[in-house]
Each structure stands twice: as structure tokens, then as C-alpha cells.
């Protein structure tokens, strides 16, 4: 295994670790359906009006 392979493998491991840490810290949208409550109301597109989502996504265009 060369140096380039080790660097690429380390980058992949770091990316996977970052995703795992984020999911443990913030949860995922599927948590809402399982728990029946949402900790992200106001920020979660599932709880927003479609016009609100469109306006939010088109900001800055």
C-alpha cells in the first residue's frame, strides 16, 4: 500500500466518522416519525409550507 492509498483511506475514514458524529449529535429526519415529535420544527422541510420551502431554497438566486 502506497502513501497515496493511505491518504485516501484516511480521508474516507474521516468522512465516515464526521457523518457518524453528526447523526449522533443531531439525529435524522426519520427520528420524527419514530418518536412522534420533531426537535427541528421551523427548520425541517417536512414541517414547512411548500411555498416557504421554495422561498428558502430560492434565496440568493
C-alpha distance matrix in Angstrom:
0.0 3.8 6.8 8.2 6.1 7.0 10.4 11.0 10.4 12.7 15.2 15.5 16.1 18.6 20.4 20.8 22.1 24.5 25.9 26.5 28.2 30.4 31.5 32.4 34.3 36.1 36.1 36.1 39.1 39.2 40.4 43.7 44.6 43.8 45.6 48.4 48.0 45.9 44.8 44.0 47.5 48.2 44.5 43.7 44.4 45.7 48.6 49.4 52.0 50.5 52.3 50.8 47.2 48.0 49.4 46.5 44.0 46.1 46.5 45.6 45.7
3.8 0.0 3.8 5.5 5.3 6.5 8.8 10.2 10.8 12.5 14.5 15.7 16.7 18.6 20.3 21.5 22.7 24.6 26.3 27.3 28.8 30.7 32.2 33.3 34.8 36.5 36.8 36.9 39.7 40.3 41.4 44.6 45.7 45.1 46.8 49.5 48.9 46.5 45.2 44.2 47.6 48.1 44.4 43.7 44.5 46.0 48.8 49.4 51.9 50.3 51.9 50.3 46.9 47.5 48.7 45.7 43.2 45.1 45.4 44.2 44.2
6.8 3.8 0.0 3.8 5.4 5.2 6.3 8.7 9.9 10.6 12.5 14.4 15.4 16.5 18.6 20.2 21.1 22.6 24.7 25.9 26.9 28.8 30.6 31.7 32.8 34.6 35.3 35.6 38.5 39.4 40.3 43.4 44.8 44.3 45.8 48.4 47.5 45.0 43.4 42.4 45.8 46.1 42.4 42.1 42.9 44.7 47.3 47.8 50.3 48.9 50.3 48.5 45.2 45.8 46.8 43.7 41.4 43.2 43.2 41.9 42.2
8.2 5.5 3.8 0.0 3.8 5.5 5.1 6.2 8.6 9.9 10.7 12.4 14.3 15.4 16.7 18.6 20.0 21.2 23.0 24.6 25.8 27.3 29.1 30.6 31.7 33.1 33.6 33.6 36.3 37.2 38.5 41.4 42.8 42.5 44.1 46.5 45.7 43.0 41.6 40.3 43.7 43.8 40.0 39.6 40.2 42.1 44.8 45.1 47.5 45.9 47.3 45.6 42.2 42.7 43.8 40.8 38.3 40.1 40.2 38.9 39.0
6.1 5.3 5.4 3.8 0.0 3.8 5.5 5.2 6.0 8.5 9.9 10.6 12.2 14.2 15.4 16.6 18.3 20.0 21.4 22.7 24.3 26.0 27.3 28.8 30.3 31.7 31.9 31.8 34.6 35.2 36.5 39.6 40.7 40.2 42.0 44.5 43.9 41.5 40.3 39.2 42.6 43.0 39.3 38.6 39.2 40.8 43.6 44.2 46.7 45.1 46.7 45.2 41.7 42.4 43.7 40.7 38.2 40.2 40.6 39.6 39.7
7.0 6.5 5.2 5.5 3.8 0.0 3.8 5.5 5.1 6.0 8.6 9.9 10.5 12.1 14.3 15.4 16.3 18.2 20.2 21.1 22.3 24.3 25.9 26.9 28.3 30.2 30.6 30.9 34.0 34.6 35.5 38.7 40.0 39.4 40.8 43.5 42.8 40.4 39.0 38.1 41.6 42.2 38.5 38.0 39.0 40.5 43.1 43.9 46.6 45.3 47.0 45.1 41.7 42.7 43.8 40.7 38.4 40.6 40.7 39.8 40.2
10.4 8.8 6.3 5.1 5.5 3.8 0.0 3.8 5.5 5.1 6.2 8.7 9.9 10.5 12.4 14.4 15.3 16.5 18.7 20.1 21.0 22.6 24.6 25.9 26.9 28.5 29.3 29.6 32.5 33.5 34.5 37.5 39.0 38.6 40.0 42.5 41.4 38.8 37.2 36.1 39.6 39.8 36.1 35.9 36.8 38.7 41.2 41.6 44.3 43.0 44.4 42.5 39.2 40.1 41.0 37.8 35.6 37.6 37.5 36.5 37.0
11.0 10.2 8.7 6.2 5.2 5.5 3.8 0.0 3.8 5.4 5.1 6.3 8.7 9.9 10.7 12.5 14.3 15.4 16.9 18.6 20.1 21.4 23.0 24.7 25.9 27.1 27.5 27.4 30.1 31.1 32.3 35.2 36.6 36.4 38.0 40.3 39.5 36.9 35.6 34.4 37.7 38.0 34.3 33.7 34.4 36.1 38.8 39.3 41.8 40.4 41.9 40.2 36.8 37.5 38.7 35.7 33.3 35.4 35.6 34.7 35.0
10.4 10.8 9.9 8.6 6.0 5.1 5.5 3.8 0.0 3.8 5.4 5.1 6.2 8.6 10.0 10.7 12.3 14.3 15.6 16.7 18.4 20.1 21.4 22.7 24.4 25.9 26.0 26.1 29.1 29.6 30.7 33.9 35.1 34.5 36.1 38.7 38.1 35.8 34.5 33.7 37.1 37.8 34.2 33.4 34.3 35.7 38.4 39.3 42.0 40.7 42.5 40.8 37.3 38.4 39.7 36.6 34.3 36.8 37.1 36.5 36.9
12.7 12.5 10.6 9.9 8.5 6.0 5.1 5.4 3.8 0.0 3.8 5.5 5.1 6.1 8.6 10.0 10.5 12.2 14.4 15.4 16.4 18.3 20.1 21.1 22.3 24.2 24.8 25.3 28.5 29.4 30.0 33.2 34.8 34.1 35.4 38.0 37.1 34.6 33.0 32.3 35.8 36.4 32.9 32.4 33.7 35.3 37.7 38.5 41.4 40.4 42.1 40.0 36.8 38.0 39.0 35.7 33.7 36.2 36.1 35.5 36.3
15.2 14.5 12.5 10.7 9.9 8.6 6.2 5.1 5.4 3.8 0.0 3.8 5.5 5.1 6.2 8.7 9.9 10.6 12.5 14.4 15.4 16.6 18.6 20.2 21.1 22.4 23.2 23.4 26.3 27.5 28.4 31.3 33.0 32.7 34.0 36.4 35.3 32.6 31.1 29.9 33.4 33.7 30.0 29.7 30.7 32.5 35.0 35.6 38.3 37.2 38.7 36.7 33.4 34.5 35.5 32.2 30.2 32.5 32.5 31.8 32.5
15.5 15.7 14.4 12.4 10.6 9.9 8.7 6.3 5.1 5.5 3.8 0.0 3.8 5.4 5.1 6.3 8.6 9.9 10.8 12.5 14.3 15.5 16.8 18.6 20.1 21.2 21.4 21.3 24.1 24.9 26.1 29.1 30.5 30.1 31.7 34.1 33.3 30.9 29.7 28.7 32.1 32.7 29.1 28.2 29.2 30.6 33.3 34.1 36.8 35.7 37.5 35.7 32.3 33.5 34.8 31.7 29.5 32.1 32.4 32.1 32.6
16.1 16.7 15.4 14.3 12.2 10.5 9.9 8.7 6.2 5.1 5.5 3.8 0.0 3.8 5.5 5.2 6.1 8.6 10.1 10.6 12.2 14.3 15.5 16.6 18.3 20.0 20.2 20.7 23.9 24.5 25.2 28.4 29.9 29.1 30.4 33.1 32.4 30.1 28.8 28.2 31.8 32.7 29.2 28.5 29.8 31.1 33.6 34.7 37.7 36.8 38.8 36.8 33.5 35.1 36.3 33.0 31.2 34.0 34.1 34.0 34.8
18.6 18.6 16.5 15.4 14.2 12.1 10.5 9.9 8.6 6.1 5.1 5.4 3.8 0.0 3.8 5.5 5.1 6.1 8.7 9.9 10.5 12.3 14.4 15.4 16.3 18.1 19.0 19.8 23.1 24.2 24.6 27.6 29.5 28.9 29.9 32.5 31.3 28.7 27.0 26.3 29.9 30.6 27.1 26.7 28.3 29.9 32.1 33.0 36.1 35.4 37.1 34.8 31.7 33.3 34.2 30.8 29.2 31.9 31.7 31.5 32.6
20.4 20.3 18.6 16.7 15.4 14.3 12.4 10.7 10.0 8.6 6.2 5.1 5.5 3.8 0.0 3.8 5.4 5.1 6.4 8.8 10.0 10.7 12.5 14.4 15.4 16.4 17.0 17.2 20.2 21.5 22.3 25.1 26.9 26.7 27.9 30.2 29.1 26.4 25.0 23.9 27.4 28.0 24.4 23.8 25.1 26.7 29.1 29.9 32.8 31.9 33.7 31.6 28.4 29.9 31.0 27.6 25.8 28.6 28.7 28.6 29.5
20.8 21.5 20.2 18.6 16.6 15.4 14.4 12.5 10.7 10.0 8.7 6.3 5.2 5.5 3.8 0.0 3.8 5.4 5.2 6.3 8.7 10.0 10.7 12.4 14.3 15.5 15.3 15.5 18.7 19.4 20.1 23.3 24.8 24.2 25.6 28.1 27.4 25.1 23.9 23.3 26.8 27.9 24.5 23.5 24.9 25.9 28.4 29.7 32.7 32.0 34.1 32.1 28.8 30.6 32.0 28.7 27.0 30.1 30.4 30.8 31.6
22.1 22.7 21.1 20.0 18.3 16.3 15.3 14.3 12.3 10.5 9.9 8.6 6.1 5.1 5.4 3.8 0.0 3.8 5.5 5.1 6.2 8.6 10.0 10.7 12.2 14.2 14.6 15.8 19.3 20.1 20.1 23.4 25.2 24.3 25.2 28.0 26.9 24.7 23.1 22.8 26.5 27.7 24.5 23.8 25.7 26.8 28.9 30.4 33.6 33.3 35.3 33.0 30.0 32.0 33.1 29.6 28.3 31.5 31.4 31.7 33.0
24.5 24.6 22.6 21.2 20.0 18.2 16.5 15.4 14.3 12.2 10.6 9.9 8.6 6.1 5.1 5.4 3.8 0.0 3.8 5.5 5.2 6.2 8.7 10.0 10.5 12.0 13.1 14.2 17.6 19.1 19.1 22.0 24.2 23.8 24.4 26.8 25.4 22.7 20.9 20.2 23.9 24.7 21.4 21.1 23.0 24.5 26.4 27.6 30.8 30.5 32.3 29.8 26.9 29.0 29.7 26.2 25.1 28.1 27.8 28.2 29.6
25.9 26.3 24.7 23.0 21.4 20.2 18.7 16.9 15.6 14.4 12.5 10.8 10.1 8.7 6.4 5.2 5.5 3.8 0.0 3.8 5.5 5.1 6.2 8.6 9.8 10.5 10.7 11.0 14.3 15.6 16.0 18.9 20.9 20.6 21.6 23.9 22.8 20.3 18.9 18.2 21.7 22.8 19.5 18.6 20.3 21.5 23.7 25.0 28.2 27.8 29.9 27.7 24.6 26.8 27.9 24.5 23.3 26.6 26.7 27.4 28.6
26.5 27.3 25.9 24.6 22.7 21.1 20.1 18.6 16.7 15.4 14.4 12.5 10.6 9.9 8.8 6.3 5.1 5.5 3.8 0.0 3.8 5.5 5.2 6.2 8.5 10.1 9.8 11.0 14.7 15.2 15.0 18.4 20.2 19.2 20.1 22.9 22.0 19.9 18.6 18.7 22.3 24.0 20.9 19.9 22.0 22.6 24.7 26.5 29.8 29.8 32.1 29.8 26.9 29.3 30.6 27.1 26.2 29.7 29.7 30.7 32.0
28.2 28.8 26.9 25.8 24.3 22.3 21.0 20.1 18.4 16.4 15.4 14.3 12.2 10.5 10.0 8.7 6.2 5.2 5.5 3.8 0.0 3.8 5.6 5.2 6.1 8.6 9.6 11.8 15.5 16.6 15.8 18.8 21.2 20.3 20.4 23.2 21.7 19.5 17.5 17.6 21.4 22.9 20.0 19.6 22.2 23.1 24.6 26.4 29.9 30.2 32.2 29.5 26.9 29.5 30.3 26.7 26.2 29.6 29.2 30.1 31.8
30.4 30.7 28.8 27.3 26.0 24.3 22.6 21.4 20.1 18.3 16.6 15.5 14.3 12.3 10.7 10.0 8.6 6.2 5.1 5.5 3.8 0.0 3.8 5.5 5.1 5.9 7.4 9.2 12.6 14.4 13.8 16.4 19.1 18.7 18.8 21.1 19.4 16.7 14.8 14.4 18.1 19.4 16.3 16.0 18.5 19.7 21.2 22.7 26.2 26.5 28.4 25.7 23.1 25.8 26.5 22.9 22.5 25.9 25.6 26.6 28.4
31.5 32.2 30.6 29.1 27.3 25.9 24.6 23.0 21.4 20.1 18.6 16.8 15.5 14.4 12.5 10.7 10.0 8.7 6.2 5.2 5.6 3.8 0.0 3.8 5.4 5.4 4.7 6.3 10.0 11.1 10.5 13.5 15.8 15.2 15.7 18.2 17.0 14.7 13.4 13.5 17.2 19.0 16.2 15.0 17.5 18.0 19.7 21.7 25.2 25.5 27.9 25.4 22.8 25.6 26.8 23.4 23.0 26.6 26.7 28.2 29.7
32.4 33.3 31.7 30.6 28.8 26.9 25.9 24.7 22.7 21.1 20.2 18.6 16.6 15.4 14.4 12.4 10.7 10.0 8.6 6.2 5.2 5.5 3.8 0.0 3.8 5.9 5.6 8.6 12.3 12.9 11.3 14.5 16.8 15.5 15.4 18.3 17.1 15.3 13.7 14.6 18.4 20.6 18.2 17.3 20.2 20.4 21.6 23.9 27.6 28.3 30.7 28.0 25.7 28.7 29.7 26.3 26.2 29.8 29.6 31.1 32.9
34.3 34.8 32.8 31.7 30.3 28.3 26.9 25.9 24.4 22.3 21.1 20.1 18.3 16.3 15.4 14.3 12.2 10.5 9.8 8.5 6.1 5.1 5.4 3.8 0.0 3.8 6.0 9.5 12.8 14.3 12.4 14.8 17.8 17.0 16.2 18.7 16.7 14.4 12.0 12.8 16.5 18.4 16.1 16.0 19.2 19.9 20.6 22.7 26.4 27.4 29.4 26.4 24.4 27.5 28.0 24.4 24.7 28.2 27.6 29.1 31.2
36.1 36.5 34.6 33.1 31.7 30.2 28.5 27.1 25.9 24.2 22.4 21.2 20.0 18.1 16.4 15.5 14.2 12.0 10.5 10.1 8.6 5.9 5.4 5.9 3.8 0.0 3.8 6.7 9.5 11.7 10.0 11.9 15.1 15.0 14.2 16.2 14.0 11.3 9.0 9.2 13.0 14.9 12.5 12.2 15.4 16.1 16.9 18.9 22.6 23.6 25.6 22.7 20.7 23.9 24.5 21.1 21.5 25.1 24.6 26.4 28.4
36.1 36.8 35.3 33.6 31.9 30.6 29.3 27.5 26.0 24.8 23.2 21.4 20.2 19.0 17.0 15.3 14.6 13.1 10.7 9.8 9.6 7.4 4.7 5.6 6.0 3.8 0.0 3.8 7.0 8.3 6.7 9.3 12.0 11.6 11.5 13.8 12.3 10.1 9.1 9.7 13.2 15.6 13.4 12.0 14.9 14.8 16.1 18.5 22.1 23.0 25.5 23.0 20.8 24.0 25.1 22.0 22.1 25.9 26.0 28.0 29.6
36.1 36.9 35.6 33.6 31.8 30.9 29.6 27.4 26.1 25.3 23.4 21.3 20.7 19.8 17.2 15.5 15.8 14.2 11.0 11.0 11.8 9.2 6.3 8.6 9.5 6.7 3.8 0.0 3.8 5.4 5.6 7.9 10.1 10.6 11.4 13.1 12.2 10.0 10.0 9.8 12.8 15.0 12.6 10.3 12.5 12.2 14.1 16.5 19.9 20.3 23.1 21.0 18.5 21.6 23.1 20.2 20.0 23.8 24.4 26.6 27.8
39.1 39.7 38.5 36.3 34.6 34.0 32.5 30.1 29.1 28.5 26.3 24.1 23.9 23.1 20.2 18.7 19.3 17.6 14.3 14.7 15.5 12.6 10.0 12.3 12.8 9.5 7.0 3.8 0.0 3.8 5.3 5.8 7.8 9.5 10.6 11.2 10.5 8.2 9.5 8.7 10.8 13.0 11.0 7.9 9.5 8.6 10.8 13.4 16.6 17.1 20.1 18.2 15.8 19.0 20.9 18.3 18.2 22.0 22.9 25.5 26.5
39.2 40.3 39.4 37.2 35.2 34.6 33.5 31.1 29.6 29.4 27.5 24.9 24.5 24.2 21.5 19.4 20.1 19.1 15.6 15.2 16.6 14.4 11.1 12.9 14.3 11.7 8.3 5.4 3.8 0.0 3.8 5.3 5.6 6.6 8.8 10.0 10.6 9.6 11.5 11.7 13.5 16.1 14.5 11.3 12.5 10.6 13.0 16.0 18.9 19.3 22.6 21.2 18.8 21.9 24.0 21.7 21.5 25.2 26.4 29.0 29.8
40.4 41.4 40.3 38.5 36.5 35.5 34.5 32.3 30.7 30.0 28.4 26.1 25.2 24.6 22.3 20.1 20.1 19.1 16.0 15.0 15.8 13.8 10.5 11.3 12.4 10.0 6.7 5.6 5.3 3.8 0.0 3.8 5.6 5.2 6.0 8.0 8.1 7.5 9.1 10.4 12.5 15.7 14.5 11.8 14.0 12.2 13.6 16.9 20.1 21.2 24.3 22.4 20.4 23.8 25.5 23.0 23.3 27.1 27.8 30.5 31.7
43.7 44.6 43.4 41.4 39.6 38.7 37.5 35.2 33.9 33.2 31.3 29.1 28.4 27.6 25.1 23.3 23.4 22.0 18.9 18.4 18.8 16.4 13.5 14.5 14.8 11.9 9.3 7.9 5.8 5.3 3.8 0.0 3.8 5.5 5.4 5.4 5.2 4.9 7.8 8.9 9.9 13.3 12.8 10.0 12.0 9.6 10.4 14.0 17.1 18.6 21.7 19.9 18.3 21.9 23.5 21.4 22.1 25.7 26.5 29.5 30.7
44.6 45.7 44.8 42.8 40.7 40.0 39.0 36.6 35.1 34.8 33.0 30.5 29.9 29.5 26.9 24.8 25.2 24.2 20.9 20.2 21.2 19.1 15.8 16.8 17.8 15.1 12.0 10.1 7.8 5.6 5.6 3.8 0.0 3.8 5.7 5.3 7.3 8.3 11.5 12.5 13.0 16.2 15.8 12.6 13.7 10.6 11.9 15.5 18.1 19.3 22.7 21.5 19.9 23.2 25.3 23.5 23.9 27.5 28.7 31.7 32.6
43.8 45.1 44.3 42.5 40.2 39.4 38.6 36.4 34.5 34.1 32.7 30.1 29.1 28.9 26.7 24.2 24.3 23.8 20.6 19.2 20.3 18.7 15.2 15.5 17.0 15.0 11.6 10.6 9.5 6.6 5.2 5.5 3.8 0.0 3.8 5.7 8.2 9.7 12.4 14.2 15.3 18.7 18.3 15.3 16.9 14.2 15.3 19.0 21.7 22.9 26.3 24.9 23.3 26.6 28.6 26.6 26.9 30.6 31.7 34.5 35.5
45.6 46.8 45.8 44.1 42.0 40.8 40.0 38.0 36.1 35.4 34.0 31.7 30.4 29.9 27.9 25.6 25.2 24.4 21.6 20.1 20.4 18.8 15.7 15.4 16.2 14.2 11.5 11.4 10.6 8.8 6.0 5.4 5.7 3.8 0.0 3.8 5.4 7.8 10.1 12.7 13.7 17.4 17.4 15.0 17.3 14.7 14.9 18.7 21.6 23.4 26.5 24.8 23.6 27.1 28.7 26.5 27.4 31.1 31.7 34.6 36.0
48.4 49.5 48.4 46.5 44.5 43.5 42.5 40.3 38.7 38.0 36.4 34.1 33.1 32.5 30.2 28.1 28.0 26.8 23.9 22.9 23.2 21.1 18.2 18.3 18.7 16.2 13.8 13.1 11.2 10.0 8.0 5.4 5.3 5.7 3.8 0.0 3.8 7.0 10.2 12.3 12.2 15.8 16.5 14.0 15.8 12.9 12.6 16.4 19.0 21.1 24.2 22.6 21.8 25.4 26.9 25.2 26.3 29.8 30.5 33.7 35.0
48.0 48.9 47.5 45.7 43.9 42.8 41.4 39.5 38.1 37.1 35.3 33.3 32.4 31.3 29.1 27.4 26.9 25.4 22.8 22.0 21.7 19.4 17.0 17.1 16.7 14.0 12.3 12.2 10.5 10.6 8.1 5.2 7.3 8.2 5.4 3.8 0.0 3.8 6.7 9.1 9.0 12.7 13.6 11.8 14.3 12.0 11.0 14.6 17.7 20.1 22.8 20.7 20.1 23.8 24.9 22.9 24.4 27.9 28.2 31.3 33.0
45.9 46.5 45.0 43.0 41.5 40.4 38.8 36.9 35.8 34.6 32.6 30.9 30.1 28.7 26.4 25.1 24.7 22.7 20.3 19.9 19.5 16.7 14.7 15.3 14.4 11.3 10.1 10.0 8.2 9.6 7.5 4.9 8.3 9.7 7.8 7.0 3.8 0.0 3.8 5.4 6.0 9.7 10.1 8.4 11.4 9.8 8.9 12.3 15.7 17.9 20.5 18.1 17.2 21.0 21.9 19.7 21.1 24.6 24.8 27.8 29.5
44.8 45.2 43.4 41.6 40.3 39.0 37.2 35.6 34.5 33.0 31.1 29.7 28.8 27.0 25.0 23.9 23.1 20.9 18.9 18.6 17.5 14.8 13.4 13.7 12.0 9.0 9.1 10.0 9.5 11.5 9.1 7.8 11.5 12.4 10.1 10.2 6.7 3.8 0.0 3.8 5.9 9.2 9.2 8.8 12.5 12.0 10.9 13.6 17.3 19.6 21.6 18.7 17.9 21.7 22.1 19.4 21.0 24.5 24.1 26.9 29.0
44.0 44.2 42.4 40.3 39.2 38.1 36.1 34.4 33.7 32.3 29.9 28.7 28.2 26.3 23.9 23.3 22.8 20.2 18.2 18.7 17.6 14.4 13.5 14.6 12.8 9.2 9.7 9.8 8.7 11.7 10.4 8.9 12.5 14.2 12.7 12.3 9.1 5.4 3.8 0.0 3.8 6.2 5.5 5.5 9.3 9.7 8.7 10.8 14.5 16.5 18.4 15.3 14.4 18.1 18.4 15.6 17.2 20.7 20.4 23.1 25.2
47.5 47.6 45.8 43.7 42.6 41.6 39.6 37.7 37.1 35.8 33.4 32.1 31.8 29.9 27.4 26.8 26.5 23.9 21.7 22.3 21.4 18.1 17.2 18.4 16.5 13.0 13.2 12.8 10.8 13.5 12.5 9.9 13.0 15.3 13.7 12.2 9.0 6.0 5.9 3.8 0.0 3.8 5.4 5.6 8.6 8.6 6.3 8.2 11.8 14.4 16.1 13.2 13.0 16.8 17.0 14.8 16.9 20.1 19.9 23.0 25.0
48.2 48.1 46.1 43.8 43.0 42.2 39.8 38.0 37.8 36.4 33.7 32.7 32.7 30.6 28.0 27.9 27.7 24.7 22.8 24.0 22.9 19.4 19.0 20.6 18.4 14.9 15.6 15.0 13.0 16.1 15.7 13.3 16.2 18.7 17.4 15.8 12.7 9.7 9.2 6.2 3.8 0.0 3.8 5.8 7.9 9.3 6.8 6.8 10.1 12.7 13.6 10.3 10.6 14.2 13.8 11.6 14.3 17.1 16.6 19.8 21.9
44.5 44.4 42.4 40.0 39.3 38.5 36.1 34.3 34.2 32.9 30.0 29.1 29.2 27.1 24.4 24.5 24.5 21.4 19.5 20.9 20.0 16.3 16.2 18.2 16.1 12.5 13.4 12.6 11.0 14.5 14.5 12.8 15.8 18.3 17.4 16.5 13.6 10.1 9.2 5.5 5.4 3.8 0.0 3.8 6.4 8.8 7.8 7.7 11.2 12.8 13.9 10.6 9.7 13.2 13.1 10.2 12.2 15.4 15.0 17.9 20.0
43.7 43.7 42.1 39.6 38.6 38.0 35.9 33.7 33.4 32.4 29.7 28.2 28.5 26.7 23.8 23.5 23.8 21.1 18.6 19.9 19.6 16.0 15.0 17.3 16.0 12.2 12.0 10.3 7.9 11.3 11.8 10.0 12.6 15.3 15.0 14.0 11.8 8.4 8.8 5.5 5.6 5.8 3.8 0.0 3.8 5.4 5.7 6.7 10.4 11.6 13.7 11.1 9.4 13.1 14.1 11.6 12.7 16.3 16.7 19.7 21.2
44.4 44.5 42.9 40.2 39.2 39.0 36.8 34.4 34.3 33.7 30.7 29.2 29.8 28.3 25.1 24.9 25.7 23.0 20.3 22.0 22.2 18.5 17.5 20.2 19.2 15.4 14.9 12.5 9.5 12.5 14.0 12.0 13.7 16.9 17.3 15.8 14.3 11.4 12.5 9.3 8.6 7.9 6.4 3.8 0.0 3.8 5.4 5.1 7.9 8.2 10.7 8.8 6.5 10.0 11.7 9.9 10.5 14.0 15.1 18.4 19.3
45.7 46.0 44.7 42.1 40.8 40.5 38.7 36.1 35.7 35.3 32.5 30.6 31.1 29.9 26.7 25.9 26.8 24.5 21.5 22.6 23.1 19.7 18.0 20.4 19.9 16.1 14.8 12.2 8.6 10.6 12.2 9.6 10.6 14.2 14.7 12.9 12.0 9.8 12.0 9.7 8.6 9.3 8.8 5.4 3.8 0.0 3.8 5.7 8.3 9.0 12.3 11.0 9.3 12.6 14.7 13.4 14.0 17.3 18.7 22.1 22.8
48.6 48.8 47.3 44.8 43.6 43.1 41.2 38.8 38.4 37.7 35.0 33.3 33.6 32.1 29.1 28.4 28.9 26.4 23.7 24.7 24.6 21.2 19.7 21.6 20.6 16.9 16.1 14.1 10.8 13.0 13.6 10.4 11.9 15.3 14.9 12.6 11.0 8.9 10.9 8.7 6.3 6.8 7.8 5.7 5.4 3.8 0.0 3.8 6.9 9.2 11.8 10.1 9.7 13.2 14.5 13.3 15.0 18.0 18.9 22.4 23.5
49.4 49.4 47.8 45.1 44.2 43.9 41.6 39.3 39.3 38.5 35.6 34.1 34.7 33.0 29.9 29.7 30.4 27.6 25.0 26.5 26.4 22.7 21.7 23.9 22.7 18.9 18.5 16.5 13.4 16.0 16.9 14.0 15.5 19.0 18.7 16.4 14.6 12.3 13.6 10.8 8.2 6.8 7.7 6.7 5.1 5.7 3.8 0.0 3.8 6.3 8.2 6.3 6.4 9.9 10.9 10.2 12.2 14.8 15.7 19.4 20.4
52.0 51.9 50.3 47.5 46.7 46.6 44.3 41.8 42.0 41.4 38.3 36.8 37.7 36.1 32.8 32.7 33.6 30.8 28.2 29.8 29.9 26.2 25.2 27.6 26.4 22.6 22.1 19.9 16.6 18.9 20.1 17.1 18.1 21.7 21.6 19.0 17.7 15.7 17.3 14.5 11.8 10.1 11.2 10.4 7.9 8.3 6.9 3.8 0.0 3.9 5.4 5.1 6.4 8.8 10.0 10.7 12.5 14.4 15.7 19.5 20.1
50.5 50.3 48.9 45.9 45.1 45.3 43.0 40.4 40.7 40.4 37.2 35.7 36.8 35.4 31.9 32.0 33.3 30.5 27.8 29.8 30.2 26.5 25.5 28.3 27.4 23.6 23.0 20.3 17.1 19.3 21.2 18.6 19.3 22.9 23.4 21.1 20.1 17.9 19.6 16.5 14.4 12.7 12.8 11.6 8.2 9.0 9.2 6.3 3.9 0.0 3.8 5.3 5.0 6.2 8.6 9.8 10.6 12.2 14.4 18.0 17.9
52.3 51.9 50.3 47.3 46.7 47.0 44.4 41.9 42.5 42.1 38.7 37.5 38.8 37.1 33.7 34.1 35.3 32.3 29.9 32.1 32.2 28.4 27.9 30.7 29.4 25.6 25.5 23.1 20.1 22.6 24.3 21.7 22.7 26.3 26.5 24.2 22.8 20.5 21.6 18.4 16.1 13.6 13.9 13.7 10.7 12.3 11.8 8.2 5.4 3.8 0.0 3.8 5.4 5.1 6.2 8.6 9.9 10.5 12.4 16.0 16.0
50.8 50.3 48.5 45.6 45.2 45.1 42.5 40.2 40.8 40.0 36.7 35.7 36.8 34.8 31.6 32.1 33.0 29.8 27.7 29.8 29.5 25.7 25.4 28.0 26.4 22.7 23.0 21.0 18.2 21.2 22.4 19.9 21.5 24.9 24.8 22.6 20.7 18.1 18.7 15.3 13.2 10.3 10.6 11.1 8.8 11.0 10.1 6.3 5.1 5.3 3.8 0.0 3.8 5.4 5.1 6.1 8.6 9.9 10.8 14.6 15.4
47.2 46.9 45.2 42.2 41.7 41.7 39.2 36.8 37.3 36.8 33.4 32.3 33.5 31.7 28.4 28.8 30.0 26.9 24.6 26.9 26.9 23.1 22.8 25.7 24.4 20.7 20.8 18.5 15.8 18.8 20.4 18.3 19.9 23.3 23.6 21.8 20.1 17.2 17.9 14.4 13.0 10.6 9.7 9.4 6.5 9.3 9.7 6.4 6.4 5.0 5.4 3.8 0.0 3.8 5.5 5.1 6.1 8.5 10.2 13.7 14.2
48.0 47.5 45.8 42.7 42.4 42.7 40.1 37.5 38.4 38.0 34.5 33.5 35.1 33.3 29.9 30.6 32.0 29.0 26.8 29.3 29.5 25.8 25.6 28.7 27.5 23.9 24.0 21.6 19.0 21.9 23.8 21.9 23.2 26.6 27.1 25.4 23.8 21.0 21.7 18.1 16.8 14.2 13.2 13.1 10.0 12.6 13.2 9.9 8.8 6.2 5.1 5.4 3.8 0.0 3.8 5.5 5.2 6.1 8.7 12.1 11.7
49.4 48.7 46.8 43.8 43.7 43.8 41.0 38.7 39.7 39.0 35.5 34.8 36.3 34.2 31.0 32.0 33.1 29.7 27.9 30.6 30.3 26.5 26.8 29.7 28.0 24.5 25.1 23.1 20.9 24.0 25.5 23.5 25.3 28.6 28.7 26.9 24.9 21.9 22.1 18.4 17.0 13.8 13.1 14.1 11.7 14.7 14.5 10.9 10.0 8.6 6.2 5.1 5.5 3.8 0.0 3.8 5.5 5.2 6.3 9.9 10.4
46.5 45.7 43.7 40.8 40.7 40.7 37.8 35.7 36.6 35.7 32.2 31.7 33.0 30.8 27.6 28.7 29.6 26.2 24.5 27.1 26.7 22.9 23.4 26.3 24.4 21.1 22.0 20.2 18.3 21.7 23.0 21.4 23.5 26.6 26.5 25.2 22.9 19.7 19.4 15.6 14.8 11.6 10.2 11.6 9.9 13.4 13.3 10.2 10.7 9.8 8.6 6.1 5.1 5.5 3.8 0.0 3.8 5.6 5.5 9.2 10.5
44.0 43.2 41.4 38.3 38.2 38.4 35.6 33.3 34.3 33.7 30.2 29.5 31.2 29.2 25.8 27.0 28.3 25.1 23.3 26.2 26.2 22.5 23.0 26.2 24.7 21.5 22.1 20.0 18.2 21.5 23.3 22.1 23.9 26.9 27.4 26.3 24.4 21.1 21.0 17.2 16.9 14.3 12.2 12.7 10.5 14.0 15.0 12.2 12.5 10.6 9.9 8.6 6.1 5.2 5.5 3.8 0.0 3.8 5.6 8.5 8.8
46.1 45.1 43.2 40.1 40.2 40.6 37.6 35.4 36.8 36.2 32.5 32.1 34.0 31.9 28.6 30.1 31.5 28.1 26.6 29.7 29.6 25.9 26.6 29.8 28.2 25.1 25.9 23.8 22.0 25.2 27.1 25.7 27.5 30.6 31.1 29.8 27.9 24.6 24.5 20.7 20.1 17.1 15.4 16.3 14.0 17.3 18.0 14.8 14.4 12.2 10.5 9.9 8.5 6.1 5.2 5.6 3.8 0.0 3.8 6.3 5.7
46.5 45.4 43.2 40.2 40.6 40.7 37.5 35.6 37.1 36.1 32.5 32.4 34.1 31.7 28.7 30.4 31.4 27.8 26.7 29.7 29.2 25.6 26.7 29.6 27.6 24.6 26.0 24.4 22.9 26.4 27.8 26.5 28.7 31.7 31.7 30.5 28.2 24.8 24.1 20.4 19.9 16.6 15.0 16.7 15.1 18.7 18.9 15.7 15.7 14.4 12.4 10.8 10.2 8.7 6.3 5.5 5.6 3.8 0.0 3.8 5.6
45.6 44.2 41.9 38.9 39.6 39.8 36.5 34.7 36.5 35.5 31.8 32.1 34.0 31.5 28.6 30.8 31.7 28.2 27.4 30.7 30.1 26.6 28.2 31.1 29.1 26.4 28.0 26.6 25.5 29.0 30.5 29.5 31.7 34.5 34.6 33.7 31.3 27.8 26.9 23.1 23.0 19.8 17.9 19.7 18.4 22.1 22.4 19.4 19.5 18.0 16.0 14.6 13.7 12.1 9.9 9.2 8.5 6.3 3.8 0.0 3.8
45.7 44.2 42.2 39.0 39.7 40.2 37.0 35.0 36.9 36.3 32.5 32.6 34.8 32.6 29.5 31.6 33.0 29.6 28.6 32.0 31.8 28.4 29.7 32.9 31.2 28.4 29.6 27.8 26.5 29.8 31.7 30.7 32.6 35.5 36.0 35.0 33.0 29.5 29.0 25.2 25.0 21.9 20.0 21.2 19.3 22.8 23.5 20.4 20.1 17.9 16.0 15.4 14.2 11.7 10.4 10.5 8.8 5.7 5.6 3.8 0.0
